[in-house]
Amino acid sequence: MHDLHIHLGGAVPSSVLWEILCDNGLRTSFRDFTTFHQSLTARTDEVKSLDDFLGRYFQVTEEIQSSPSAASVSAYQVVAKAYRRARVNTVELRFNPYKRVRQGLHTMDAIILAVMQGLERASLHYGVATGIILSLGRDLPLDANWQIIEAAVKWRSRGSLNGANGVVGLDMAGPESGALELDAEWLGEIARMMETARAAGLKLTYHVGESAGTGPEGIRRVLEKVRPDRIGHGIELRHAEKKLRTTLLTILRERQTCLEVCPTVNRVTQVIPDFTTLGHFIRDLARHDIPFCINTDNPYLVHTNLKKEQEIIATELGDDAATLLPLATEHAERHRFVAE
């Protein structure tokens, strides 16, 4: 199985984060592990929106992971847990290095190298193919995002070492409520950044259409301006009016842009009302010959793993699961960024 959409900030067990926090003597409001663990458990009845989810949990986890040693341990644990829980054999781990430098105390180079070392150990120990996707941030200044692009080019993969591929791609992530993709000037600058990465041999994915904040129009503009290899979520495609929907389906099919579907997190963040919605969505993608893959996104924040995510979709697909789940795996193999 292949997990192509998994965030470092939401994929590390709370027990590991607690040990990092204690070992590094970080000052927080958490007095014991139980309180800490409960605070890092995202529940559907408590999370109000995607923005709420990102603001409530990621600030804490990114701060704890903000040192080379913490980043290395965290990266290792993501792969180890994914393999032991669900026998995942490919992990493309994404994170924002700029948000882990602790106000300049560390360098992005040190953080990226540490994650690479953690993944190399995990690849060696578990035989899992790994790669790094560096995330840009909608909530960061443009100059900070340019710094991430420069770092990605600098650390881009130069081949596989024991299954670890280094930096293989770029992503855009962060709150969608600002609808920045509808700002032509901002998106134009992001497109230039992404093209710089593409020219250096890196692949591109992009969080868009995860919520109504960017919506179907945001998907269209990203497809036209950025031309990513994959789309993170894209679930808002289902709300496109007829003409725009036809346009989007045509572009996605002709370019074979793969949609990264993440069931549990979409339900927790309230962007879908139920899992049945995703069942219909996946059938629709398959009917229009649009590639898709199943992923965990933030497995330890929402208490899931890739096996559970596939079981959720299998339940919703019913008899169609026998053909559509293998198809999702086939798409993941074809559209992954790591080396064969």
Buried (B, 14 or more C-beta within 10 A) or exposed (E): BBBBBBBBBBBBBBEBBBBBBEEEEBEEEBEEBEEBBEBBEBEEEEBEBBBBBBEBBBEBBBBBBBBBBBBBBBBBBBBBBBBEBBEBBBBBBBBBBBBBBBEEEBEBBBBBBBBBBBBBBBBEEBEBBBBBBBBBBBBBEEEBBBBBBBBBBEBBBEEBBBBBBBBBBBBBBBBBBBBBBBEEEBBEBBBBBBBBBBEBEBBBBBBBBBBBBBBBBBBBBBBEBBBBBBBBBBBBBBEBEEEBBEBBBEBBBEBEBBBBBBBBBBBBBBBBEEBEBBBEBBBBBBEEEBBBBBBBBBBBBBEBBBBBBBBBBBEBBEEBBEEBBEBBBEBBBEBBBBBE
